[in-house]
């Protein structure tokens, strides 16, 4: 079956712009989480959605937001981009919320110039 | 508070030698434990997980990990590594009730040398 699909794979944006990243989870998976990965900070949790409801939010400023649609697809948005937002953004889906383990997408590499 | 510590940021090892990647967790409640592997320019892949029962869990590609509650550890081992095992390995925990957030360690970069 198809894995977790993230689009686009690569993105270059200018400071001050906004960006929307998309994630299509594995069919049947209702839990979708987002992580930011950087060499300095490692994997940092952004948010987690389950059945269209945000269940958890990480320690990121309000410029980072997300949502989940009724078909479990998810988007995350970053407004007023800063250079420090350059990172690999990973989406992960899970069949259940606990104990199942994530299936990760290949990520979207965002570069802010 | 929940935390995961991977003490080694890099581990070089020769091909066909054994390897151990260390992971220690801290939590005041029960947790599930996971190991993920990340190859260059890819997302993370689930390697193995401990939920309950037998403390020794195995993956299909020869890795194994042992849950040790008294030492709060979940070290990853492989008796004989291959060049293709070169990757970054992440340990993660998830509490068994309440919030569902996963906590990841900082990763260990395994480099297998010919």
Interface residues (C-beta under 8 A of the other chain):
Chain A: X4 X31 X33 X35 X42 X43 X45 X48 X50 X55 X56 X58 X90 X92 X97 X98 X99 X101 X102 X103 X104 X105 X106 X107
Chain B: X32 X34 X36 X41 X42 X43 X44 X45 X46 X49 X51 X90 X94 X96 X97 X99 X100 X101 X102 X103 X104 X105 X106 X107
